[in-house]
Amino acid sequence: MEQAKIDRISHLAHKAKTIGLTPEEVLEQAALRQEYVAAVLGNLKGQLDNTYVVDEKGRKTKLKRKGEM
């Protein structure tokens, strides 16, 4: 996610706490937050897809999703 969008989220959050948001800004804030959460989850999933667990014998095992055993 671009830094400009993150800055806009912060600006809208600050404005919401101080003077309030217009209905258009509320919709914009919700859309930006949803985009931010999707980006964070995508990054986390990518990181976990490349994570291995090393056992005491030094064998690497790729992490599996819950229920994929």
N, C-alpha and C positions, 0 to 999 in steps of 0.2 A: 504494500500500500504506500502511496506517495506521502511524503512528509507534509505537503500542503493539505491533504485530506485529514491527516492526524491533527494538524494545527487547527483546522476548521472544527473538528470534533471538540477540541479543548476550548475553543472560543465559544461555541454554542453551549457547552456545559457551564462555563463561567457566566455567560449571559443568562442562562436559565436560572442560576442561583441568585443573580442580582436583580435584573429587571423583568425577566420572563421572556418567553419566546412567542413569536407569531405562529399561527397554525402551519404556515409554509415551512418555517424553521423547525418546527417539531417533526414534520415529515422528513425534512432533510437530515435532521439529527438521527432519526430512526434508521434511515437508509444507510447513512455513513457508519453507524454503529454495527449494523448487520454486515456490511462489507468488511469492516475491521475484524469482527469475530470470525468471519469466513477465512480471512487471510491468516489469522493467528492459528486457527485449527488446521488449515492446509500446511502451514509451516511445521506445526507439531507433528502431524501425520507423516510428513516427509522425513523429519528427523527420526521418528520412531521406526520408520521403514528401513533406516540405515543403522539401526542399533543392534548390537550383538551382546549376548551375555557369555562371559567366560567362566567355565566351571573350575573346580579345584585342580583338575588335570590339565587345564590349559586349552580345552576344546571350546571353540566358538559355536554358539547356537544363535541363529537369528530369532529375534522376538516374533511371536505370533500373536495374532488378534485373539481375544478371549473367545473360547469355544472352537478354535481351529486346531486343537491338539489331535 
